[in-house]
Amino acid sequence: MSEDLVKGLYDIAPNNYNTAKFVHTLFKDEYKCHVFGKSYVWFQKEDNGTWKKIEGIVIRNRLSTDVVSAINKLRTNFKNSEEYRHMESITFNNESLETLNKVAQELREKKNALRDANRIDDARHIENNIRDTEISIDLITKKQDLQRADFRDRIFANLSETQDKLYNTTFKDGVMKELAGFFYVAE
């Protein structure tokens, strides 16, 4: 899967512009478009490097087939992408957790030493600090889990909604208008 497509995950949104931008990433070397007023003249690059005039319906039909397949492939490969691992590392930053776990361990050792010295009141005070530290560890862990879930859910929702819309005539019409701008080449 091309790096551009994986990065395109963040750009895919169920709107005409972002979908056209993604389609352009898929087909950027295959098509070009000339615009004459409100008319679009599409060209497709042939194997020998020449450009052949085509009807826009050729690209439009690919929206519900090739583009939907590409989005499905993105969704399937999403968890294996470098971008996903990068996002995981951002939301799963363990520095603060490691620090808090060290603090909790030091407090436990201090509490045990105070108990051994029969300083029960001081040990109880340290026990409260341990509990507060453990609560902080739990909150950070839950927040990281929510951030990862939110990130995944948002990406998957955008991919799914975009796929569904690519079966809608009105949506495809809007995407085609945006594509004319992306593939525009002056004569």
PyMOL commands that set and color helices and strands:
alter all, ss='L'
color gray80, all
select helices_A, chain A and resi 3-10+16-27+57-80+82-91+95-116+120-165+169-182
alter helices_A, ss='H'
color red, helices_A
select strands_A, chain A and resi 31-36+39-45+51-54
alter strands_A, ss='S'
color yellow, strands_A
deselect
rebuild
show_as cartoon
